[in-house]
Amino acid sequence: MQTPPRAALLFILATILIDAIGIGIIFPLMPDLMARVGAGDTASGAIWGGILLAAYAAMQFVFAPIVGGLSDAFGRKPVLIAALATLALDYVVMALATTFWVLLLGRLLAGAAGATYITATAYLADISPPEKRAANFGLIGAAFGVGFVMGPALGGILATWHVTAPFWVAAAFAAANVALGLLVLPESLPPARRRRFTRRDFNPFRAILDAFRLPGLAVPLALLFVFELANMVYPALWSFWARETFGWTAAAIGLSFAAYGAGVAFTQGAVLPFLVPRIGDYRTLLFAGMAAVVALFGLGFTTAAWVVFALVPIACLSDMFPPTITAMMSNAVAEDRQGLLQGVIAALGSIAAILGPLVATPLFRVFAADNAPLYLPGMPFLAAGVLLLAAAPALLALNPRRKRIR
């Protein structure tokens, strides 16, 4: 397995970085953005913000397996470039939006083009030997973490000038990356390793069922879905919860997201490559799951801002869960199924992203309302923690002493 030119590897990481900046740049200004389009107060705005997230995820769910199948059939590069170009267009639409429905249109467009992460991960799988996939997927997580530092920080700062300024910056980043990709990105999947694109690739449910039927993948796929569902409480509610609980401004919310992103970058870029060779995939997975539960319960009950920043490093450790379990699954499938697997993983993440906001934001509204029978804005975090605890038996079933993924 040959390593591509350094410029190509840097492009893949830059793609993830820009994707994360584009995602993170919007989070600090979600309450202000909802107010701009007339979506109501903090509790009500959270509902509409959740609808935007769910709409994006719904489109990604429909298109993710298609994108994975297209990249398996026609190569990674054209799919990746097309997705980046569409994302650039989406940010322009978002910048021009003055009503909620235009924002919704932009999110639908972005969801249909949500192929950057899928194809970039498949690209990295193409050029990584099995024993290095966990660490290399960790590089993607590290790039995403750096983007999550830059995105919210930029969003918080630019929002002080104008609420739409972050979207114009994100559009410029995406357009610049399209130009760079056309210049430096070689194709990672030669024609001899491609498969035929079939009607089955148009059906996300069939693709998911096919993946679940592959030997040894049902339990880890289910676990990844549960983790992603619980973890959706962060993007869906963090801005609204921080505004309601601590009265934070967009700049303060951006700082908290940036701190989280820095922690994720360090965790996946340094801690994950250090842990996996020493304690193995399974123990790393177990450690990350425990960290997730501690962070969620801590955030659910806290009313002190300093506790939030004390818990952020623990929450960052939990983000070792997705790349570790993804590497375990990637090592279990053939080379011509890497795109399919990543597409299915993204589709499951999209289902979680549809359900998560639709459950978490109404729960937040009930417990954050002025007339709430029990005022506890952190209730969605507690519910997510309980969900992860319920999945503990499945995680224990992955113990290699009992059953190996093969």
C-alpha positions as CSV (number, residue, x, y, z in Angstrom):
1,M,0.0,0.0,0.0
2,Q,1.7,3.2,-1.1
3,T,1.6,6.5,0.6
4,P,0.4,9.4,-1.6
5,P,2.3,12.7,-2.0
6,R,2.5,14.7,1.2
7,A,0.4,17.4,-0.4
8,A,-2.5,15.1,-0.9
9,L,-2.5,13.9,2.8
10,L,-2.3,17.6,3.9
11,F,-5.3,18.3,1.6
12,I,-7.4,15.6,3.2
13,L,-6.6,17.0,6.6
14,A,-7.2,20.5,5.4
15,T,-10.6,19.4,4.0
16,I,-11.6,18.0,7.5
17,L,-10.3,21.2,9.1
18,I,-12.3,23.4,6.8
19,D,-15.4,21.2,7.3
20,A,-15.0,21.6,11.1
21,I,-14.5,25.3,10.8
22,G,-17.7,25.6,8.8
23,I,-19.7,23.5,11.3
24,G,-18.2,25.2,14.4
25,I,-18.4,28.7,13.1
26,I,-22.2,28.7,13.4
27,F,-22.6,27.2,16.9
28,P,-21.7,30.4,18.9
29,L,-24.3,32.5,17.1
30,M,-27.2,30.0,16.9
31,P,-29.3,31.9,19.6
32,D,-28.6,35.2,17.8
33,L,-29.3,33.6,14.4
34,M,-32.6,32.3,15.5
35,A,-33.5,35.7,16.9
36,R,-32.5,37.2,13.5
37,V,-35.1,35.1,11.6
38,G,-37.8,35.5,14.3
39,A,-37.6,32.1,15.9
40,G,-38.4,33.4,19.5
41,D,-36.6,33.3,22.9
42,T,-33.8,30.9,24.0
43,A,-36.1,28.0,24.8
44,S,-38.1,28.3,21.6
45,G,-35.1,29.1,19.5
46,A,-33.6,25.8,20.6
47,I,-36.5,23.9,19.0
48,W,-36.0,25.7,15.6
49,G,-32.2,25.2,15.9
50,G,-32.8,21.5,16.4
51,I,-35.0,21.4,13.3
52,L,-32.2,22.8,11.3
53,L,-29.8,20.2,12.6
54,A,-32.3,17.4,12.0
55,A,-33.0,18.6,8.4
56,Y,-29.3,18.6,7.6
57,A,-28.9,15.1,9.1
58,A,-32.0,13.8,7.2
59,M,-30.5,14.8,3.9
60,Q,-27.1,13.4,4.8
61,F,-28.8,10.2,5.8
62,V,-30.4,9.8,2.3
63,F,-27.2,10.8,0.4
64,A,-24.4,9.4,2.6
65,P,-24.6,5.8,1.3
66,I,-25.0,7.1,-2.3
67,V,-21.9,9.2,-1.8
68,G,-19.9,6.3,-0.4
69,G,-21.0,4.1,-3.3
70,L,-20.1,6.8,-5.8
71,S,-16.7,7.1,-4.4
72,D,-16.2,3.3,-4.5
73,A,-17.3,3.3,-8.2
74,F,-15.8,6.5,-9.6
75,G,-13.0,7.4,-7.3
76,R,-12.6,9.7,-4.2
77,K,-11.4,12.9,-5.9
78,P,-14.4,13.9,-8.0
79,V,-16.9,13.2,-5.2
80,L,-14.8,15.1,-2.7
81,I,-14.4,18.2,-5.0
82,A,-18.1,18.3,-5.9
83,A,-19.1,18.1,-2.2
84,L,-16.8,21.0,-1.3
85,A,-18.1,23.1,-4.1
86,T,-21.7,22.6,-2.9
87,L,-20.8,23.4,0.6
88,A,-19.3,26.7,-0.5
89,L,-22.6,27.5,-2.3
90,D,-24.5,26.5,0.9
91,Y,-22.6,29.1,3.1
92,V,-23.5,31.8,0.6
93,V,-27.2,30.9,0.9
94,M,-27.0,30.9,4.7
95,A,-25.3,34.3,4.6
96,L,-28.1,35.8,2.5
97,A,-30.9,34.2,4.6
98,T,-33.3,36.5,6.4
99,T,-36.1,34.0,7.1
100,F,-36.0,30.6,8.8
101,W,-37.1,28.8,5.6
102,V,-34.1,30.0,3.6
103,L,-31.9,28.8,6.4
104,L,-33.6,25.5,6.2
105,L,-33.0,25.4,2.4
106,G,-29.4,26.0,3.0
107,R,-29.1,23.2,5.6
108,L,-30.9,20.8,3.2
109,L,-28.4,21.7,0.5
110,A,-25.5,21.2,2.9
111,G,-26.8,17.8,4.0
112,A,-27.1,16.5,0.4
113,A,-23.5,17.5,-0.1
114,G,-22.3,16.2,3.2
115,A,-19.7,14.0,1.6
116,T,-16.5,15.6,2.7
117,Y,-16.0,13.5,5.9
118,I,-17.2,10.3,4.3
119,T,-15.0,10.5,1.3
120,A,-12.0,11.9,3.2
121,T,-12.2,9.0,5.6
122,A,-12.4,6.4,2.8
123,Y,-9.5,8.1,1.1
124,L,-7.4,7.7,4.3
125,A,-8.5,4.1,4.6
126,D,-7.3,3.5,1.0
127,I,-3.7,4.7,1.9
128,S,-3.4,3.3,5.5
129,P,-2.3,-0.1,6.5
130,P,-4.7,-1.9,8.9
131,E,-2.4,-1.5,11.9
132,K,-2.3,2.3,11.4
133,R,-5.9,3.0,10.7
134,A,-6.9,3.9,14.2
135,A,-4.1,6.4,14.5
136,N,-4.7,7.8,11.1
137,F,-8.4,8.2,11.7
138,G,-7.3,9.9,14.9
139,L,-5.5,12.4,12.6
140,I,-8.9,13.2,11.1
141,G,-10.3,13.7,14.6
142,A,-7.3,15.9,15.4
143,A,-7.9,18.0,12.3
144,F,-11.6,18.2,13.2
145,G,-10.6,19.3,16.7
146,V,-8.3,22.1,15.4
147,G,-11.2,23.2,13.1
148,F,-13.4,23.2,16.2
149,V,-11.0,25.6,17.9
150,M,-10.8,27.9,15.0
151,G,-14.5,27.7,13.9
152,P,-16.2,28.8,17.1
153,A,-13.5,31.3,17.9
154,L,-14.0,32.9,14.4
155,G,-17.7,32.7,14.7
156,G,-17.7,34.4,18.1
157,I,-15.4,37.2,17.0
158,L,-16.9,37.7,13.6
159,A,-20.4,37.8,15.0
160,T,-19.5,40.9,17.0
161,W,-19.3,42.6,13.6
162,H,-22.3,41.0,11.9
163,V,-24.2,37.8,12.5
164,T,-23.7,36.7,8.8
165,A,-20.0,37.4,8.6
166,P,-19.0,33.8,9.7
167,F,-20.9,32.3,6.7
168,W,-19.0,34.5,4.2
169,V,-15.7,33.4,5.7
170,A,-16.7,29.7,5.6
171,A,-17.7,30.0,2.0
172,A,-14.3,31.5,1.1
173,F,-12.5,28.6,2.9
174,A,-14.5,26.0,1.1
175,A,-14.0,27.6,-2.3
176,A,-10.3,27.9,-1.7
177,N,-10.1,24.2,-0.8
178,V,-11.9,23.3,-4.1
179,A,-9.2,25.1,-6.0
180,L,-6.4,23.4,-4.0
181,G,-7.9,20.0,-4.4
182,L,-8.0,20.3,-8.2
183,L,-4.3,21.1,-8.1
184,V,-2.8,18.7,-5.6
185,L,-5.1,15.8,-4.9
186,P,-4.3,12.5,-6.7
187,E,-6.9,9.7,-6.9
188,S,-6.4,7.1,-4.1
189,L,-8.7,4.4,-5.6
190,P,-7.4,2.9,-8.9
191,P,-9.9,1.5,-11.4
192,A,-8.9,-2.0,-10.6
193,R,-10.1,-1.7,-7.0
194,R,-13.4,0.0,-7.8
195,R,-16.8,-1.7,-7.7
196,R,-19.9,-1.1,-9.8
197,F,-22.4,1.4,-8.6
198,T,-25.8,-0.3,-8.3
199,R,-29.4,0.5,-7.4
200,R,-28.7,-0.8,-3.9
201,D,-26.5,2.2,-3.4
202,F,-29.6,4.5,-3.7
203,N,-31.3,2.8,-0.7
204,P,-29.7,4.0,2.6
205,F,-31.7,1.4,4.6
206,R,-30.5,-1.5,2.4
207,A,-26.9,-0.3,2.6
208,I,-27.2,-0.2,6.4
209,L,-28.7,-3.7,6.5
210,D,-26.0,-5.0,4.2
211,A,-23.4,-3.6,6.6
212,F,-25.1,-5.1,9.6
213,R,-25.0,-8.5,7.9
214,L,-21.2,-8.3,7.5
215,P,-19.5,-10.7,10.1
216,G,-18.8,-9.0,13.4
217,L,-20.1,-5.5,12.5
218,A,-23.6,-5.5,14.0
219,V,-22.6,-4.8,17.6
220,P,-20.0,-2.1,16.9
221,L,-22.3,-0.3,14.4
222,A,-25.1,-0.3,17.0
223,L,-22.7,1.0,19.7
224,L,-21.4,3.8,17.4
225,F,-25.0,4.8,16.7
226,V,-25.9,5.0,20.4
227,F,-22.8,7.0,21.1
228,E,-23.5,9.4,18.3
229,L,-27.1,9.8,19.4
230,A,-26.0,10.6,23.0
231,N,-23.3,12.9,21.8
232,M,-25.8,15.0,19.7
233,V,-26.7,16.8,22.9
234,Y,-23.6,18.9,22.5
235,P,-24.1,20.5,19.1
236,A,-27.9,20.6,19.5
237,L,-28.0,22.3,22.9
238,W,-24.6,23.7,24.0
239,S,-25.2,27.3,22.8
240,F,-28.8,27.5,24.1
241,W,-27.9,25.7,27.4
242,A,-24.9,28.0,28.0
243,R,-27.0,31.1,27.3
244,E,-29.8,29.9,29.6
245,T,-27.6,28.6,32.4
246,F,-24.8,31.1,32.5
247,G,-26.0,34.0,30.3
248,W,-22.9,33.6,28.0
249,T,-22.5,35.8,25.0
250,A,-21.7,34.5,21.5
251,A,-18.0,35.2,22.2
252,A,-18.1,33.3,25.4
253,I,-19.9,30.4,23.8
254,G,-17.3,30.5,21.0
255,L,-14.5,30.3,23.6
256,S,-16.0,27.2,25.2
257,F,-16.4,25.5,21.8
258,A,-12.8,26.4,21.1
259,A,-11.6,24.9,24.3
260,Y,-13.4,21.7,23.5
261,G,-11.9,21.7,20.0
262,A,-8.4,22.1,21.4
263,G,-9.0,19.2,23.7
264,V,-10.3,17.0,20.9
265,A,-7.3,17.9,18.7
266,F,-4.9,17.0,21.5
267,T,-6.8,13.8,22.5
268,Q,-7.0,12.4,19.0
269,G,-3.7,13.7,17.7
270,A,-1.6,12.7,20.8
271,V,-3.5,10.7,23.4
272,L,-5.2,8.2,21.0
273,P,-2.0,7.3,19.1
274,F,-0.3,6.8,22.5
275,L,-3.0,4.7,24.1
276,V,-4.0,2.3,21.3
277,P,-0.5,0.6,20.9
278,R,-0.2,0.3,24.6
279,I,-3.7,-0.9,25.8
280,G,-5.4,-1.9,22.6
281,D,-8.5,-0.8,20.7
282,Y,-11.0,-2.4,23.2
283,R,-9.6,-0.8,26.4
284,T,-9.3,2.5,24.6
285,L,-12.9,2.2,23.6
286,L,-13.9,1.3,27.2
287,F,-12.0,4.2,28.6
288,A,-13.6,6.7,26.2
289,G,-17.1,5.4,27.0
290,M,-16.5,5.9,30.7
291,A,-15.3,9.4,30.1
292,A,-18.4,10.2,28.1
293,V,-20.7,9.1,31.0
294,V,-18.8,11.1,33.6
295,A,-18.8,14.3,31.4
296,L,-22.5,14.1,30.6
297,F,-23.7,13.6,34.2
298,G,-21.3,16.3,35.4
299,L,-22.6,18.8,32.8
300,G,-26.2,17.8,33.5
301,F,-26.1,18.8,37.2
302,T,-23.6,21.7,37.2
303,T,-24.7,25.4,37.7
304,A,-21.1,26.7,37.9
305,A,-19.2,27.8,34.8
306,W,-15.8,26.7,36.2
307,V,-17.1,23.1,36.4
308,V,-17.9,23.2,32.7
309,F,-14.3,23.9,31.8
310,A,-13.1,21.3,34.3
311,L,-15.3,18.7,32.5
312,V,-14.4,19.7,29.0
313,P,-11.1,17.6,29.0
314,I,-13.1,14.6,30.1
315,A,-15.6,15.1,27.4
316,C,-12.7,15.4,24.9
317,L,-11.4,12.0,26.0
318,S,-14.7,10.5,25.1
319,D,-14.2,11.5,21.5
320,M,-11.7,8.7,21.1
321,F,-14.7,6.4,20.8
322,P,-15.7,7.0,17.2
323,P,-12.3,6.7,15.5
324,T,-11.4,3.7,17.6
325,I,-14.5,1.7,16.8
326,T,-14.4,2.9,13.2
327,A,-10.9,1.5,12.8
328,M,-12.0,-1.8,14.3
329,M,-14.8,-2.1,11.7
330,S,-12.6,-0.8,8.9
331,N,-10.1,-3.6,9.6
332,A,-13.0,-6.1,9.3
333,V,-14.1,-5.3,5.7
334,A,-12.5,-5.6,2.2
335,E,-10.8,-2.7,0.5
336,D,-13.6,-2.3,-2.1
337,R,-16.1,-1.8,0.8
338,Q,-14.3,1.0,2.6
339,G,-16.4,3.7,1.0
340,L,-19.6,1.7,1.6
341,L,-18.7,1.3,5.3
342,Q,-17.9,4.9,5.8
343,G,-21.1,5.9,4.0
344,V,-23.1,3.6,6.3
345,I,-21.3,4.9,9.4
346,A,-22.2,8.5,8.2
347,A,-25.8,7.4,7.6
348,L,-26.1,6.0,11.1
349,G,-24.6,9.3,12.4
350,S,-27.2,11.1,10.4
351,I,-30.1,9.1,11.9
352,A,-28.6,10.0,15.3
353,A,-28.4,13.6,14.2
354,I,-32.0,13.6,13.2
355,L,-33.4,12.0,16.3
356,G,-31.0,13.7,18.8
357,P,-32.1,17.3,18.3
358,L,-35.8,16.3,18.0
359,V,-35.6,14.7,21.4
360,A,-33.1,16.9,23.2
361,T,-34.4,20.3,22.3
362,P,-38.0,19.7,23.4
363,L,-36.6,18.2,26.6
364,F,-34.6,21.3,27.1
365,R,-37.6,23.5,26.5
366,V,-39.6,21.7,29.1
367,F,-37.0,21.9,31.8
368,A,-35.7,25.4,30.9
369,A,-39.1,27.1,30.7
370,D,-40.0,29.7,33.3
371,N,-43.0,27.6,34.4
372,A,-41.1,24.3,34.5
373,P,-42.2,22.0,37.3
374,L,-38.5,21.3,37.8
375,Y,-36.0,23.8,36.4
376,L,-33.1,21.8,35.2
377,P,-31.7,22.9,31.8
378,G,-29.1,20.2,31.9
379,M,-31.7,17.4,31.8
380,P,-30.8,16.5,28.2
381,F,-27.2,15.8,29.2
382,L,-28.4,13.5,32.0
383,A,-30.7,11.6,29.6
384,A,-27.8,11.1,27.2
385,G,-25.7,9.7,30.1
386,V,-28.4,7.3,30.9
387,L,-28.6,6.1,27.3
388,L,-24.8,5.3,27.3
389,L,-25.1,3.4,30.5
390,A,-27.9,1.3,29.0
391,A,-25.5,0.4,26.1
392,A,-22.7,-0.8,28.5
393,P,-23.6,-4.6,28.1
394,A,-23.1,-4.3,24.4
395,L,-19.7,-2.6,24.9
396,L,-18.6,-5.3,27.3
397,A,-19.6,-7.9,24.7
398,L,-16.8,-6.5,22.4
399,N,-14.2,-7.7,24.9
400,P,-11.6,-9.6,22.8
401,R,-11.4,-12.2,25.4
402,R,-15.0,-13.1,24.7
403,K,-15.4,-12.2,21.0
404,R,-13.1,-10.9,18.4
405,I,-14.1,-8.7,15.4
406,R,-12.8,-10.5,12.4
